[in-house]
Amino acid sequence: MEAVVGNKRKFDRPVLVRLGKGMDIEKIGFITQDDLAHLGVASGKVAV
């Protein structure tokens, strides 16, 4: 729990993630990684 709300927060960039194209269902998540080049994923996408 401290990783989200404590003094040593690691997940401090919340985002809403749409579960599917054309769907109105969203979940809250946190950006965990900005650069996914090592996975072969193009820029502009992040890990949540």
TATA-V490400 format. One record per pair of residues at least 12 apart in sequence whose ideal C-beta (glycine too) atoms are under 10 Angstrom apart, sorted by the first residue. I is the first residue (numbers start at 1). J is the second residue. If there is no record, write none. Layout:
# TATA-V490400
i=I j=J
i=I j=J
This chain:
# TATA-V490400
i=3 j=30
i=4 j=30
i=9 j=30
i=10 j=30
i=10 j=32
i=11 j=29
i=11 j=30
i=11 j=31
i=11 j=32
i=11 j=48
i=12 j=30
i=12 j=31
i=13 j=29
i=13 j=30
i=13 j=31
i=13 j=32
i=13 j=34
i=13 j=46
i=13 j=48
i=14 j=28
i=14 j=29
i=14 j=30
i=14 j=31
i=14 j=48
i=15 j=27
i=15 j=28
i=15 j=29
i=15 j=30
i=15 j=31
i=15 j=46
i=15 j=48
i=16 j=28
i=16 j=29
i=16 j=48
i=17 j=29
i=17 j=30
i=17 j=48
i=27 j=48
i=28 j=48
i=29 j=46
i=29 j=47
i=29 j=48
i=30 j=47
i=30 j=48
i=31 j=46
i=31 j=47
i=31 j=48
i=32 j=46
i=32 j=47
i=32 j=48
i=33 j=45
i=33 j=46
i=33 j=47
i=33 j=48
i=34 j=46
i=34 j=47
i=35 j=47
